Amino acid sequence: MKDSLKMIVVLTLICGVCGFLLAGVRHATAARIEDQIMEYVKGPAVEAVLTGVGNNPVQDRRTIRIGDRDVTVFLGKTNGRIESLAFETTADGFGGEMGVMVGYDLQKDELTGIGITSQKETPGVGARVTQTEFTERFAGKPIDTNFHIAKDGGQIDALTGATISSRAVCTAVRESAEEFPKIRAAALRQ
């Protein structure tokens, strides 16, 4: 009995120390992990939707509180003046949550484009929403466009065989367009 109790105490201490060490490493690397996500996951999508800007939107990002959540906004500047912005929204696709970066031209009130930041769609089918063939359908559309797929009465043609994934992207873009006025006002105020 004494040996069993001793073993339990020793294992508990070892697990406790390992847990604290793991938490410490996570805390120490959190900023680096965030930088890597911005550079390699969200950065390419931001660059795709905010073309022709004179700054680095990833470095010039701001976090804005909208309602009960924080939104990271990427600002596109020309000659020091904010001309465009982008932020990410999500929607449920066929394979799970899909992240969509949506860029806006502040002068024209239209989309500069979209980029998919995360998706778990079926390769070769739903994952085709990441391809330019589909994403370019959103560029230049006014923010009051009916962002539904044509099958649902909207103005966006879905990809053949990827209706659910196309619908998810449209949902994310539609939600982004609805939030855009609040986010634009908050971004320009800061």
C-alpha positions, 0 to 999 in steps of 0.5 A: 500500500505504501509503495502504491501511494508513493508511486501516485505522489511521485507521478502526480508531482512529475505530471504537475511539473510537466504541465507547468513547464508546458504552460510556460513554453506556450506562454513564452512562444505565444507571440512568435506563434501569432506572428507565424500565423499572420505571416504564413496563413493570413498574410498571403490572403491579405496580400491577395486582397489588398494589392497595390498598397504602399505599406505592409498591411500585416504589420499595420493591422489593428484589433478593433472591438465590435460588440463582444468580439475582437476583429483584426483589421488589415489596413491598406495605405497609399501615401500614408492614407488608408485606402482599403482594409481587410478582415476575416470572417468564417462560415461552416463549409462541407468539411467544417469551418472556413475562414475567408479574408475579405478586402474592401476599397474604402473609396468605392465601397466595393470588394477588392477580392477575397482569399481563403485563409483556412478550410477543410473541404474535400480536395479536388471538389470543395477545396476549389473555392481557394482557386482564383477561378472562384475567388475572382468572382467577388472582386469589384462587387459593390458591398450591397451585392446579393452575396448568395449563390445563383441557385439561391437567387444570388449573383455568385455562380457556385462551383460545380460539385461544390455547392455547399463550399461555395455557399459557405464562402458566400455566407462569410462574404455576406456577413463581412459586408454586413459588418463592414460599415461598423468596422470601417468606422472603428478603423478610421476612428483609431 
